[in-house]
C-alpha cells in the first residue's frame, strides 16, 4: 500500500526531533517546509501506484511517497550513491528527521534503486515545475531577468577507441553465448572463445600506436586488420546462435534463451557499426563515418566539442540551463541531438513567458546564442534589453551598443551561469550521469537541478528572515 505520509509517528521520532532541533543547516529548514507540499507527494504516489493494481489501497504498507522524495533529493543534495545514502541516513539523526524516517527502518540501497527507476523523466520534470511554482509563491524570483547557457553532461563511458570498443563488443557477445551454451548444452553450433586472442590483439594495437614512425603505422594497420577479422568471426558466430535459438535448435529454459536472444539481437548491430566505422577510419582515413558509435552500452552518446583546451572532446549530451533571479533554475532540457545554441534562445523566452506570465525585461546569453533574427524576435516577444555579444566582428553601431553600461552589467550577471553550472557539476554530480540511457540522463539532471533549487530557496528565505530579525 502506497501512502503519501506515515500514518503515525512513534515515540522515538519525538526524541530524535528534539535532539536535533538546533543542528539543522539554515537552508534545510526552508527546504523542509517546501517539501511539505501536498502536490509534490501526490506526483510520487500516483507514479508508484502504477507498479501494481490497487497499490494505493491494498497490500502491506510500503515506503511512503514523502520518504522516497526526500531520500532521492538528499542523495542529489550530497551527490551520494544509493549505498552511501542508506548508510548516512542510518547513522545521522538530522538526516533521519529530514527524510521523515525518524526511528523507523531505513530502506536499503536496492529498494531505493528500484523505486528511483520507477520515477521516470516526465515525473522528475513535473516535480521540478512544482518546485519552481513553490519558489514563485515565496517570491524567490519575479521573472524580470533571464540568462541561458549550455553545458555537457557526460555519460558513464570510458574514453572510446576503435580497439577498445571492438574488445567490449567481443566480450559481451561471448559472455551471452556462454550463457546460451550453459542452458542449451552442446546442441547446435559449438562456441569458439576468441576473447584471449582479441585481448592480445588490442594490446598489440596499444603498443603499436606508441610508434609514430612509418613502420609503426604499418604495424598498427596490420594489427587492426587482424582485430577486425577476428571480431567479424565472433559476430558471425553470434548471428548463428541467435538463429538457432529462434529455430529451436538450442533448447532449454525458454525464458533465459529468449533473454539471451534479445541481448544478441541488440548487440550485434552495434558491433557491426563499430566494425564499419573502424574500417572507414583505419583503411580509408574517414573519421566521420555515418551513424558513429562511441559506446556499446550508451549508444545515444554524442561527441561534443565546445572549444575547451583542457577537454576538446566530451562524450555525453548537451544540456540547456536557464535561470531567473536569485539563481533559480526555471527550466532545463537534455537535448537528444546537439543543435546550434542560437536555436535555443527563442524557445527559452517562450518557456519563461509560460512560467511567469510575461517576458523578461532583460535577457543575457553568450555569443553562441547571437543572431540578428534572435534579437529582433526577443524584442517582439517583449524583452526590452537583450545582452548577447556578436559572435563575429561587430560594426560601429554594434560596438557602441556593446559598450553601454546596461549591456556590460547584464553580461557581468550572465557570467553567473558559468558558476551555476560549475556548482551543479561539483556539488550535485552533473559532470557525469550515473543513470543509464537517455531517460536516466534526464532523471539525473532533473534531480540535480531540483536539489540545487531547494538549496537556493532555503538560502534565500533564511537570508530574508535574518534581515527581518
MARDO-979558 format. One line per field, with one value per residue (C-alpha): residue number from 0; residue in one letter; x, z, y. Coordinates in nm, 4 decimals. Each point is the difference from the previous one (the first is absolute). Example, Ala and Ser with C-alpha at 12.3 -4.5 7.8 and 13.67 -1.06 7.14 Angstrom:
BEGIN
seq	(0 / 1)
type	(A / S)
x	(1.2300 / 0.1370)
z	(0.7800 / -0.0660)
y	(-0.4500 / 0.3440)
//
This chain:
BEGIN
seq	(0 / 1 / 2 / 3 / 4 / 5 / 6 / 7 / 8 / 9 / 10 / 11 / 12 / 13 / 14 / 15 / 16 / 17 / 18 / 19 / 20 / 21 / 22 / 23 / 24 / 25 / 26 / 27 / 28 / 29 / 30 / 31 / 32 / 33 / 34 / 35 / 36 / 37 / 38 / 39 / 40 / 41 / 42 / 43 / 44 / 45 / 46 / 47 / 48 / 49 / 50 / 51 / 52 / 53 / 54 / 55 / 56 / 57 / 58 / 59 / 60 / 61 / 62 / 63 / 64 / 65 / 66 / 67 / 68 / 69 / 70 / 71 / 72 / 73 / 74 / 75 / 76 / 77 / 78 / 79 / 80 / 81 / 82 / 83 / 84 / 85 / 86 / 87 / 88 / 89 / 90 / 91 / 92 / 93 / 94 / 95 / 96 / 97 / 98 / 99 / 100 / 101 / 102 / 103 / 104 / 105 / 106 / 107 / 108 / 109 / 110 / 111 / 112 / 113 / 114 / 115 / 116 / 117 / 118 / 119 / 120 / 121 / 122 / 123 / 124 / 125 / 126 / 127 / 128 / 129 / 130 / 131 / 132 / 133 / 134 / 135 / 136 / 137 / 138 / 139 / 140 / 141 / 142 / 143 / 144 / 145 / 146 / 147 / 148 / 149 / 150 / 151 / 152 / 153 / 154 / 155 / 156 / 157 / 158 / 159 / 160 / 161 / 162 / 163 / 164 / 165 / 166 / 167 / 168 / 169 / 170 / 171 / 172 / 173 / 174 / 175 / 176 / 177 / 178 / 179 / 180 / 181 / 182 / 183 / 184 / 185 / 186 / 187 / 188 / 189 / 190 / 191 / 192 / 193 / 194 / 195 / 196 / 197 / 198 / 199 / 200 / 201 / 202 / 203 / 204 / 205 / 206 / 207 / 208 / 209 / 210 / 211 / 212 / 213 / 214 / 215 / 216 / 217 / 218 / 219 / 220 / 221 / 222 / 223 / 224 / 225 / 226 / 227 / 228 / 229 / 230 / 231 / 232 / 233 / 234 / 235 / 236 / 237 / 238 / 239 / 240 / 241 / 242 / 243 / 244 / 245 / 246 / 247 / 248 / 249 / 250 / 251 / 252 / 253 / 254 / 255 / 256 / 257 / 258 / 259 / 260 / 261 / 262 / 263 / 264 / 265 / 266 / 267 / 268 / 269 / 270 / 271 / 272 / 273 / 274 / 275 / 276 / 277 / 278 / 279 / 280 / 281 / 282 / 283 / 284 / 285 / 286 / 287 / 288 / 289 / 290 / 291 / 292 / 293 / 294 / 295 / 296 / 297 / 298 / 299 / 300 / 301 / 302 / 303 / 304 / 305 / 306 / 307 / 308 / 309 / 310 / 311 / 312 / 313 / 314 / 315 / 316 / 317 / 318 / 319 / 320 / 321 / 322 / 323 / 324 / 325 / 326 / 327 / 328 / 329 / 330 / 331 / 332 / 333 / 334 / 335 / 336 / 337 / 338 / 339 / 340 / 341 / 342 / 343 / 344 / 345 / 346 / 347 / 348 / 349 / 350 / 351 / 352 / 353 / 354 / 355 / 356 / 357 / 358 / 359 / 360 / 361 / 362 / 363 / 364 / 365 / 366 / 367 / 368 / 369 / 370 / 371 / 372 / 373 / 374 / 375 / 376 / 377 / 378 / 379 / 380 / 381 / 382 / 383 / 384 / 385 / 386 / 387 / 388 / 389 / 390 / 391 / 392 / 393 / 394 / 395 / 396 / 397 / 398 / 399 / 400 / 401 / 402 / 403 / 404 / 405 / 406 / 407 / 408 / 409 / 410 / 411 / 412 / 413 / 414 / 415 / 416 / 417 / 418 / 419 / 420 / 421 / 422 / 423 / 424 / 425 / 426 / 427 / 428 / 429 / 430 / 431 / 432 / 433 / 434 / 435 / 436 / 437 / 438 / 439 / 440 / 441 / 442 / 443 / 444 / 445 / 446 / 447 / 448 / 449 / 450 / 451 / 452 / 453 / 454 / 455 / 456 / 457 / 458 / 459 / 460 / 461 / 462 / 463 / 464 / 465 / 466 / 467 / 468)
type	(X / X / X / X / X / X / X / X / X / X / X / X / X / X / X / X / X / X / X / X / X / X / X / X / X / X / X / X / X / X / X / X / X / X / X / X / X / X / X / X / X / X / X / X / X / X / X / X / X / X / X / X / X / X / X / X / X / X / X / X / X / X / X / X / X / X / X / X / X / X / X / X / X / X / X / X / X / X / X / X / X / X / X / X / X / X / X / X / X / X / X / X / X / X / X / X / X / X / X / X / X / X / X / X / X / X / X / X / X / X / X / X / X / X / X / X / X / X / X / X / X / X / X / X / X / X / X / X / X / X / X / X / X / X / X / X / X / X / X / X / X / X / X / X / X / X / X / X / X / X / X / X / X / X / X / X / X / X / X / X / X / X / X / X / X / X / X / X / X / X / X / X / X / X / X / X / X / X / X / X / X / X / X / X / X / X / X / X / X / X / X / X / X / X / X / X / X / X / X / X / X / X / X / X / X / X / X / X / X / X / X / X / X / X / X / X / X / X / X / X / X / X / X / X / X / X / X / X / X / X / X / X / X / X / X / X / X / X / X / X / X / X / X / X / X / X / X / X / X / X / X / X / X / X / X / X / X / X / X / X / X / X / X / X / X / X / X / X / X / X / X / X / X / X / X / X / X / X / X / X / X / X / X / X / X / X / X / X / X / X / X / X / X / X / X / X / X / X / X / X / X / X / X / X / X / X / X / X / X / X / X / X / X / X / X / X / X / X / X / X / X / X / X / X / X / X / X / X / X / X / X / X / X / X / X / X / X / X / X / X / X / X / X / X / X / X / X / X / X / X / X / X / X / X / X / X / X / X / X / X / X / X / X / X / X / X / X / X / X / X / X / X / X / X / X / X / X / X / X / X / X / X / X / X / X / X / X / X / X / X / X / X / X / X / X / X / X / X / X / X / X / X / X / X / X / X / X / X / X / X / X / X / X / X / X / X / X / X / X / X / X / X / X / X / X / X / X / X / X / X / X / X / X / X / X / X / X / X / X / X / X / X / X / X / X / X / X / X / X / X / X / X / X / X / X / X / X / X / X / X / X / X / X / X / X / X / X / X / X)
x	(0.0000 / 0.1429 / -0.0852 / 0.1234 / 0.1093 / 0.0515 / -0.3332 / 0.1417 / 0.3260 / 0.1669 / 0.1383 / 0.3560 / -0.0870 / -0.0755 / 0.3286 / 0.1989 / -0.1838 / 0.0823 / 0.3627 / 0.0846 / -0.2137 / 0.2997 / 0.2246 / -0.1733 / 0.1764 / -0.1902 / -0.1115 / -0.1259 / -0.2761 / -0.1544 / 0.0616 / -0.1778 / -0.2992 / -0.0068 / -0.0002 / -0.3118 / -0.1925 / -0.2831 / 0.0207 / 0.3588 / -0.0981 / -0.3008 / 0.2261 / 0.2169 / -0.2964 / -0.1785 / 0.3130 / 0.0798 / -0.3619 / 0.0566 / 0.2321 / -0.2874 / -0.3791 / -0.1645 / 0.3358 / -0.1663 / -0.2489 / 0.1268 / 0.3084 / 0.2556 / 0.1011 / 0.2844 / 0.2498 / -0.2019 / 0.0166 / 0.1380 / 0.2953 / 0.0800 / -0.0025 / 0.2180 / 0.2441 / 0.0432 / 0.0601 / 0.2406 / 0.1973 / 0.0351 / 0.0568 / 0.3175 / 0.0816 / -0.0039 / -0.0474 / -0.2988 / 0.2337 / 0.1352 / -0.3541 / -0.1315 / 0.3144 / 0.0013 / -0.3724 / 0.0266 / 0.2893 / -0.1184 / -0.2933 / -0.0379 / -0.0402 / -0.2456 / -0.2114 / 0.0326 / -0.1075 / -0.2876 / 0.1320 / 0.0574 / 0.0431 / -0.1257 / 0.1913 / 0.2010 / -0.0748 / 0.3039 / 0.1927 / -0.1599 / -0.3490 / 0.0850 / 0.1486 / -0.3191 / -0.2241 / 0.2184 / -0.0233 / -0.3777 / 0.0186 / 0.0536 / 0.1268 / -0.3549 / -0.0681 / 0.3271 / -0.0960 / -0.3372 / 0.1779 / 0.2325 / -0.2854 / -0.1814 / 0.3151 / 0.0309 / -0.3644 / 0.0725 / 0.2965 / -0.2228 / -0.2598 / 0.2764 / 0.1118 / 0.3489 / -0.0145 / -0.2299 / 0.1205 / 0.1511 / 0.3244 / 0.0935 / 0.3386 / 0.0621 / 0.3009 / 0.0848 / 0.2363 / 0.0929 / -0.0971 / 0.2113 / -0.1377 / 0.1669 / 0.2340 / 0.3734 / 0.2000 / -0.0939 / 0.2576 / -0.0776 / 0.1965 / -0.1545 / -0.3525 / 0.0613 / 0.1419 / -0.3176 / -0.2195 / 0.1799 / -0.0037 / -0.3758 / -0.0952 / 0.2204 / -0.1413 / -0.3584 / 0.0901 / 0.1601 / -0.3277 / -0.1863 / 0.2437 / -0.0583 / -0.3772 / -0.0140 / 0.3012 / 0.2046 / -0.2919 / 0.0529 / 0.3015 / 0.2784 / 0.1458 / 0.3557 / 0.1280 / 0.2159 / 0.0166 / 0.3651 / 0.1218 / -0.2093 / 0.1516 / 0.3526 / -0.0815 / -0.1342 / 0.3242 / 0.2046 / -0.1889 / 0.0719 / 0.3727 / 0.0116 / -0.1787 / 0.2978 / 0.2306 / -0.0548 / 0.2370 / -0.1216 / 0.0780 / -0.1925 / -0.3032 / 0.0172 / 0.0129 / -0.2993 / -0.1982 / 0.0870 / -0.1017 / -0.3352 / -0.0609 / 0.0591 / -0.2311 / -0.2749 / 0.0176 / -0.0191 / -0.2853 / -0.1936 / 0.0223 / -0.1425 / -0.2908 / -0.0671 / -0.0070 / -0.2389 / -0.2364 / 0.0049 / -0.0830 / -0.2889 / -0.1393 / 0.0289 / -0.1863 / -0.2792 / -0.0178 / -0.0054 / 0.3252 / 0.1322 / -0.2515 / -0.0289 / -0.1428 / -0.2117 / 0.0075 / 0.3803 / 0.0459 / -0.2473 / 0.1863 / 0.3335 / -0.1414 / -0.1214 / 0.3450 / 0.1699 / -0.2425 / 0.0591 / 0.3804 / 0.0723 / -0.1044 / 0.2030 / 0.3151 / -0.0562 / -0.0160 / 0.3277 / 0.1549 / -0.1166 / 0.1276 / 0.3332 / 0.0489 / -0.0873 / 0.2526 / 0.2873 / -0.0192 / -0.1476 / 0.0940 / -0.3624 / -0.0572 / -0.3636 / -0.1721 / -0.3789 / -0.1792 / 0.3191 / -0.0120 / 0.2292 / -0.1463 / -0.1647 / -0.1945 / -0.0992 / -0.0667 / -0.1629 / 0.3330 / 0.1191 / 0.3460 / -0.0311 / 0.2684 / -0.0443 / 0.3489 / 0.1487 / 0.3786 / 0.0064 / -0.2770 / -0.0435 / -0.2330 / -0.2804 / -0.2168 / -0.3552 / -0.3004 / -0.0463 / -0.2114 / -0.1653 / -0.0336 / -0.2041 / -0.0195 / -0.1939 / 0.0992 / 0.1520 / 0.1567 / -0.3326 / 0.0195 / -0.3411 / 0.0552 / 0.2442 / 0.0073 / 0.2100 / 0.0242 / -0.0235 / 0.2082 / 0.2377 / -0.1480 / 0.1614 / -0.0294 / -0.1679 / -0.3048 / -0.0617 / -0.0456 / -0.3574 / -0.1420 / 0.1629 / -0.1785 / -0.3323 / 0.0505 / 0.0699 / -0.3232 / -0.2000 / 0.1414 / -0.0164 / -0.2787 / 0.2235 / 0.3243 / 0.3207 / 0.0990 / 0.3657 / 0.1569 / 0.3670 / 0.1842 / 0.3428 / 0.0963 / -0.1056 / -0.3652 / 0.0449 / -0.1768 / -0.1734 / -0.3186 / 0.0156 / 0.0371 / -0.2950 / -0.2160 / 0.0874 / -0.0998 / -0.3217 / -0.0825 / 0.0395 / 0.3630 / 0.1174 / 0.3749 / 0.1819 / 0.3648 / 0.1581 / 0.3434 / 0.0474 / 0.1763 / 0.1754 / 0.1823 / -0.2529 / -0.0675 / 0.0273 / -0.3604 / 0.0220 / 0.3227 / -0.1664 / -0.2940 / 0.2275 / 0.1861 / -0.3146 / -0.0163 / -0.3151 / 0.1450 / 0.3204 / -0.1936 / -0.2189 / 0.3053 / 0.1563 / -0.3171 / 0.0061 / 0.3353 / -0.1858 / -0.1292 / 0.3531 / 0.0136 / -0.3436 / 0.1019 / 0.3232 / -0.1974 / -0.2406 / 0.2952 / 0.2082 / -0.2725 / -0.2709 / 0.2012 / -0.1150 / 0.3471 / -0.0991 / -0.3346 / 0.0023 / -0.3426 / -0.0131 / -0.1582 / -0.1491 / -0.2863 / 0.2527 / 0.1937 / -0.3199 / -0.0771 / 0.3551 / 0.0052 / -0.3528 / 0.0584 / 0.3295 / -0.1755 / -0.2852 / 0.2529 / 0.1871 / -0.3238 / -0.1110 / 0.3341 / -0.0357 / -0.3615 / 0.1137 / 0.2952 / -0.2198 / -0.2706 / 0.2615 / 0.1640 / -0.3396 / -0.0778 / 0.3458 / -0.0475 / -0.3436 / 0.1352)
z	(0.0000 / -0.1073 / 0.2162 / -0.0195 / 0.3665 / 0.3007 / 0.1712 / 0.3542 / 0.1470 / 0.2749 / 0.3402 / -0.1432 / -0.2672 / 0.2676 / 0.1788 / -0.3246 / -0.0954 / 0.3358 / -0.0043 / -0.3411 / 0.0141 / 0.0044 / -0.2345 / -0.3307 / -0.2667 / -0.0572 / -0.3560 / 0.1077 / 0.2135 / -0.2967 / -0.2437 / 0.2524 / -0.0030 / -0.3817 / -0.0104 / 0.2187 / -0.3146 / -0.0601 / -0.3807 / 0.0016 / 0.2006 / -0.2218 / -0.3082 / 0.1659 / 0.1313 / -0.3369 / -0.1782 / 0.2576 / -0.0086 / -0.3630 / 0.1095 / 0.1035 / -0.0139 / 0.3064 / 0.1530 / 0.1613 / 0.2022 / 0.0456 / 0.1086 / 0.2718 / 0.0785 / -0.2335 / 0.0135 / 0.0021 / -0.2812 / 0.2454 / 0.1013 / -0.3616 / -0.1143 / 0.2848 / -0.0246 / -0.3743 / 0.0422 / 0.2913 / -0.2262 / -0.2574 / 0.2611 / 0.1010 / -0.3270 / 0.1721 / -0.1373 / 0.1231 / 0.2335 / 0.1452 / 0.0364 / 0.2080 / 0.2160 / 0.0730 / 0.0787 / 0.2358 / 0.1875 / 0.0077 / 0.2111 / -0.1951 / -0.3241 / 0.1680 / 0.1032 / -0.3387 / -0.1925 / 0.2449 / 0.0787 / 0.3644 / 0.2053 / -0.2814 / -0.2277 / -0.2803 / -0.3473 / -0.1313 / -0.3080 / -0.2343 / 0.1034 / -0.0600 / -0.3397 / -0.1094 / 0.1252 / -0.1647 / -0.3387 / 0.0300 / -0.0034 / -0.3697 / -0.1624 / -0.0463 / 0.3734 / 0.0872 / -0.2365 / 0.1781 / 0.3369 / -0.1306 / -0.1341 / 0.3341 / 0.1901 / -0.2312 / 0.0764 / 0.3727 / -0.0502 / -0.1837 / 0.2778 / 0.2480 / -0.2313 / -0.0462 / -0.3620 / -0.1912 / -0.3523 / -0.0728 / -0.1235 / -0.2020 / -0.0776 / -0.2115 / -0.0494 / -0.1097 / 0.1373 / -0.0596 / 0.2443 / -0.0738 / -0.0193 / 0.2155 / -0.2691 / -0.0346 / -0.2542 / -0.3338 / -0.2391 / -0.2886 / 0.1538 / 0.3479 / -0.1469 / -0.2030 / 0.3123 / 0.1914 / -0.2777 / -0.0157 / 0.3786 / 0.0235 / -0.2903 / 0.1302 / 0.3517 / -0.1303 / -0.2225 / 0.3004 / 0.1923 / -0.2950 / 0.0012 / 0.3717 / -0.0536 / -0.3302 / 0.0422 / -0.2997 / -0.2469 / -0.3240 / -0.0729 / 0.2579 / 0.1439 / -0.0890 / 0.2643 / -0.1663 / 0.2913 / 0.0814 / -0.3570 / -0.0297 / 0.3227 / -0.1313 / -0.3241 / 0.1935 / 0.2024 / -0.3234 / -0.1365 / 0.3196 / -0.0314 / -0.3730 / 0.0486 / 0.2024 / -0.3025 / -0.2197 / -0.2782 / -0.3372 / 0.0959 / 0.3216 / -0.1963 / -0.2237 / 0.3041 / 0.1484 / -0.3195 / -0.0191 / 0.3642 / -0.0669 / -0.3068 / 0.2145 / 0.2720 / -0.2525 / -0.1462 / 0.3412 / 0.1204 / -0.3234 / 0.0675 / 0.3520 / -0.1465 / -0.2534 / 0.2783 / 0.2040 / -0.2997 / -0.0232 / 0.3716 / -0.0344 / -0.3017 / 0.1709 / 0.3064 / -0.2275 / -0.1886 / 0.3304 / -0.0836 / 0.3368 / 0.2668 / 0.3714 / 0.2330 / -0.2404 / 0.2084 / 0.0261 / -0.3690 / -0.1051 / 0.2147 / -0.1509 / -0.3525 / 0.0756 / 0.1281 / -0.3081 / -0.2385 / 0.1805 / 0.0056 / -0.3438 / -0.1984 / 0.2343 / -0.0409 / -0.3772 / 0.0029 / 0.1930 / -0.2563 / -0.2825 / 0.1592 / 0.0887 / -0.3605 / -0.1226 / 0.2299 / -0.0155 / -0.3654 / -0.1668 / 0.2341 / 0.0471 / 0.3580 / -0.0586 / -0.0579 / -0.0169 / 0.3179 / 0.2044 / 0.3418 / 0.2895 / 0.2503 / -0.0232 / 0.3216 / -0.0451 / -0.3768 / 0.0271 / 0.1094 / -0.2262 / -0.0572 / 0.0931 / -0.0532 / 0.1830 / -0.0565 / 0.3390 / -0.0025 / 0.2931 / -0.1373 / -0.3771 / -0.0342 / 0.2437 / -0.0205 / 0.1176 / -0.0612 / -0.0306 / 0.2818 / -0.0025 / 0.3304 / 0.0382 / 0.3143 / 0.1452 / 0.2957 / 0.3188 / -0.1921 / -0.0464 / -0.2883 / -0.1628 / -0.2784 / -0.1156 / -0.3107 / -0.1002 / -0.3786 / -0.1952 / -0.2895 / 0.0336 / -0.1648 / -0.0498 / 0.3185 / -0.1993 / -0.0609 / 0.3765 / 0.0849 / -0.1148 / 0.1503 / 0.3294 / -0.0047 / -0.0849 / 0.2895 / 0.2304 / -0.1116 / 0.0701 / 0.3516 / 0.1050 / -0.2233 / -0.1514 / -0.1911 / 0.1899 / -0.0006 / -0.0488 / -0.1792 / 0.0081 / -0.1834 / -0.1495 / -0.3673 / -0.1011 / 0.0321 / -0.2157 / -0.3250 / -0.1260 / -0.0464 / 0.3642 / 0.1248 / -0.2069 / 0.1058 / 0.3686 / -0.0195 / -0.1794 / 0.2879 / 0.2437 / 0.1169 / 0.0474 / 0.0355 / -0.1822 / 0.1010 / -0.2385 / -0.1430 / -0.3734 / -0.0978 / -0.2916 / -0.0538 / 0.1122 / -0.2009 / 0.1375 / 0.1183 / 0.1586 / 0.1820 / 0.1503 / 0.1205 / 0.1618 / 0.1851 / 0.1695 / 0.3761 / 0.0086 / -0.2587 / 0.2010 / 0.3247 / -0.1442 / -0.1394 / 0.3436 / 0.1395 / -0.2813 / 0.1176 / 0.3042 / -0.2316 / -0.0154 / 0.3784 / 0.0228 / -0.2444 / 0.1950 / 0.3241 / -0.1663 / -0.1101 / 0.3184 / 0.2646 / -0.1701 / -0.2322 / -0.3371 / -0.1465 / -0.0762 / 0.0025 / 0.2034 / -0.1281 / -0.3250 / -0.3279 / -0.1163 / 0.2495 / 0.2781 / -0.1081 / 0.0185 / 0.3473 / 0.1203 / -0.1271 / 0.1209 / 0.3544 / 0.0199 / -0.1122 / 0.2515 / 0.2796 / -0.0934 / -0.0193 / 0.3462 / 0.1475 / -0.1559 / 0.1099 / 0.3534 / -0.0115 / -0.1332 / 0.2647 / 0.2778 / -0.1136 / 0.0011 / 0.3531 / 0.1165 / -0.1314 / 0.1633 / 0.3353)
y	(0.0000 / 0.3356 / 0.3023 / 0.3576 / 0.0212 / -0.2218 / -0.0553 / 0.0272 / 0.1278 / -0.2027 / 0.0961 / -0.0281 / 0.2578 / 0.2570 / -0.0655 / 0.0342 / 0.3208 / 0.1581 / -0.1169 / 0.1502 / 0.3130 / 0.2378 / -0.2052 / 0.0704 / 0.2042 / 0.3295 / -0.0863 / -0.3427 / 0.1505 / 0.1835 / -0.2849 / -0.2234 / 0.2351 / 0.0040 / -0.3812 / -0.0086 / 0.0966 / -0.2459 / 0.0271 / -0.1279 / -0.3063 / -0.0732 / -0.0055 / -0.2662 / -0.2011 / -0.0081 / -0.1222 / -0.2701 / -0.1181 / -0.1081 / -0.2837 / -0.2281 / 0.0117 / 0.1526 / 0.0958 / 0.3018 / -0.2017 / -0.3559 / -0.1889 / 0.0518 / 0.3588 / 0.0977 / 0.2831 / 0.3225 / 0.2555 / 0.2580 / -0.2188 / -0.0935 / 0.3630 / 0.1209 / -0.2926 / 0.0542 / 0.3724 / -0.0527 / -0.2343 / 0.2783 / 0.2720 / -0.1836 / -0.1843 / -0.3394 / -0.3492 / -0.2016 / -0.1908 / 0.3260 / 0.1336 / -0.2878 / -0.0148 / 0.3753 / 0.0173 / -0.2965 / 0.1656 / 0.3636 / 0.1192 / 0.3266 / -0.1932 / -0.2355 / 0.2986 / 0.1742 / -0.3124 / -0.0633 / -0.3492 / 0.0852 / -0.3139 / -0.2234 / -0.2350 / 0.1627 / -0.1488 / -0.1877 / 0.1067 / -0.2573 / 0.1053 / 0.3661 / -0.0866 / -0.1796 / 0.2810 / 0.2642 / -0.1742 / 0.0131 / 0.3813 / 0.0648 / 0.3227 / 0.1341 / -0.0369 / 0.1754 / 0.2839 / 0.0320 / 0.0157 / 0.2711 / 0.2116 / -0.0290 / 0.1056 / 0.3030 / 0.0927 / -0.0266 / 0.2358 / 0.2485 / -0.0166 / 0.0854 / 0.2852 / -0.1416 / 0.1198 / 0.2352 / -0.0709 / 0.3414 / -0.1575 / -0.3065 / -0.1523 / -0.3100 / -0.2257 / -0.3541 / -0.2602 / -0.3635 / -0.2732 / -0.3059 / -0.3516 / -0.2640 / -0.1390 / -0.0565 / 0.1998 / -0.1616 / -0.1429 / -0.2347 / -0.2873 / 0.0356 / 0.0161 / -0.3159 / -0.1657 / 0.0961 / -0.1400 / -0.3346 / -0.0323 / 0.0627 / -0.2288 / -0.2819 / 0.0337 / -0.0325 / -0.2976 / -0.1743 / 0.0399 / -0.1519 / -0.2922 / -0.0589 / -0.0101 / -0.1924 / -0.2249 / -0.1226 / 0.0083 / 0.1933 / 0.2210 / -0.0257 / 0.3200 / 0.0907 / 0.2428 / 0.2651 / 0.2430 / -0.0775 / 0.0510 / 0.3191 / 0.1318 / -0.0673 / 0.1813 / 0.3022 / 0.0090 / -0.0249 / 0.3023 / 0.1946 / -0.0749 / 0.0774 / 0.3330 / 0.1306 / -0.0328 / 0.3064 / -0.1088 / -0.1281 / -0.3618 / 0.0497 / 0.1234 / -0.3075 / -0.2304 / 0.1840 / -0.0467 / -0.3703 / -0.0495 / 0.1688 / -0.2188 / -0.3113 / 0.1349 / 0.0803 / -0.3515 / -0.1681 / 0.2265 / -0.0674 / -0.3739 / 0.0511 / 0.2023 / -0.2782 / -0.2567 / 0.2190 / 0.0185 / -0.3790 / -0.0355 / 0.2459 / -0.1879 / -0.3380 / 0.1299 / 0.1274 / -0.3327 / -0.1964 / -0.1795 / 0.1152 / -0.0976 / 0.0456 / 0.2597 / 0.2068 / 0.3136 / 0.0051 / -0.0834 / 0.2715 / 0.2532 / -0.1075 / 0.0322 / 0.3544 / 0.0916 / -0.1472 / 0.1728 / 0.3292 / -0.0230 / -0.1478 / 0.3141 / 0.2197 / -0.2111 / -0.0038 / 0.3805 / 0.0163 / -0.2377 / 0.2294 / 0.3205 / -0.1639 / -0.1136 / 0.3490 / 0.1657 / -0.2502 / -0.1101 / 0.3099 / 0.2863 / 0.1115 / 0.1182 / 0.1042 / -0.3313 / 0.0126 / -0.1115 / 0.0083 / -0.1685 / 0.0890 / -0.2470 / -0.3424 / 0.0522 / 0.3673 / 0.0187 / 0.3459 / 0.1530 / 0.2816 / 0.1447 / 0.3679 / 0.2609 / 0.3301 / 0.1388 / -0.0889 / -0.0249 / -0.2421 / -0.2249 / 0.0483 / -0.3025 / -0.0752 / -0.3107 / 0.0482 / 0.2243 / 0.3742 / 0.1470 / 0.3416 / 0.1879 / 0.3206 / 0.2104 / 0.2900 / 0.2182 / -0.1408 / -0.2897 / -0.1786 / -0.2484 / 0.0329 / -0.2520 / -0.2670 / -0.2155 / -0.3007 / 0.0274 / -0.3250 / 0.1357 / 0.2925 / 0.3117 / 0.3400 / 0.2086 / 0.2783 / -0.2239 / -0.0306 / 0.3678 / 0.0688 / -0.3261 / 0.1041 / 0.3370 / -0.1682 / -0.2429 / 0.2958 / 0.1695 / -0.3176 / -0.0193 / 0.3657 / 0.1328 / 0.2682 / 0.0376 / 0.0829 / 0.3653 / -0.1001 / -0.2947 / -0.1062 / -0.2760 / -0.0721 / 0.0613 / -0.3516 / 0.1100 / 0.3106 / 0.0733 / 0.3127 / -0.2042 / -0.1127 / 0.3588 / 0.1183 / -0.2967 / 0.0545 / 0.3662 / -0.0961 / -0.2357 / 0.2904 / -0.0146 / 0.3603 / -0.0567 / -0.2798 / -0.0438 / -0.2515 / 0.0892 / -0.0392 / -0.3220 / 0.1723 / 0.3290 / 0.2630 / 0.3133 / 0.3512 / 0.0183 / -0.3431 / 0.0912 / 0.3071 / -0.2063 / -0.2607 / 0.2761 / 0.1274 / -0.0322 / -0.2136 / -0.2408 / -0.0505 / -0.0334 / -0.2756 / -0.1778 / 0.0133 / -0.1580 / -0.2593 / -0.1362 / -0.1315 / -0.2735 / -0.1401 / -0.0091 / -0.1632 / -0.2742 / -0.0518 / -0.0421 / -0.2437 / -0.2102 / 0.0175 / -0.0095 / -0.2042 / -0.2253 / 0.1344 / -0.0409 / -0.3634 / -0.1804 / -0.3217 / -0.1095 / -0.1963 / 0.1078 / 0.3281 / -0.0328 / -0.0566 / 0.3097 / 0.2091 / -0.1367 / 0.0658 / 0.3593 / 0.0738 / -0.1235 / 0.1926 / 0.3183 / -0.0485 / -0.0552 / 0.3182 / 0.2007 / -0.1136 / 0.1056 / 0.3462 / 0.0325 / -0.0847 / 0.2406 / 0.2812 / -0.0471 / -0.0313 / 0.3282 / 0.1775 / -0.1217 / 0.1078 / 0.3563 / 0.0216 / -0.1101)
//
